[in-house]
Amino acid sequence: MSAGEVAGLVAAVALAIGVVGFLLCLGSMLRTMAAMRRGIEDFRRSALPLLTEVHATVRQASMELVKVDSILDRTESIAGTVDSASRLSYRAFSAPVIKTMAFAAGTAKAFRALRKKR
């Protein structure tokens, strides 16, 4: 055997080893891909019902927020009415009450003065 034939044989063996290694890597990659597909399919199967449930919960929360918003609007309306009524009451009763209290204080002072004179 000549040196060229030996080099060719070594190259052929190295190429065969490389091809076998490549095929082993390819097989491992294919098994990994199959496992990933099964995992993704399991995840999809379990996640879909959860997403449906989350969607329903969000829809229900949205309806509850609409109700709360309506209650807040009514509360603001009631607060405004009470505020207006209290201002009106203050205006209606403050002057007579102040006058009555001033009259009572003056009368009490006059009675004390009369008592002191006796």
Buried (B, 14 or more C-beta within 10 A) or exposed (E): EEEEEEEEEEEEEEEEEEEEEEEEEEEEEEEEEEEEEEEEEEEEEEEEEEEEEEEEEEEEEEEEEEEEEEEEEEEEEEEEEEEEEEEEEEEEEEEEEEEEEEEEEEEEEEEEEEEEEE
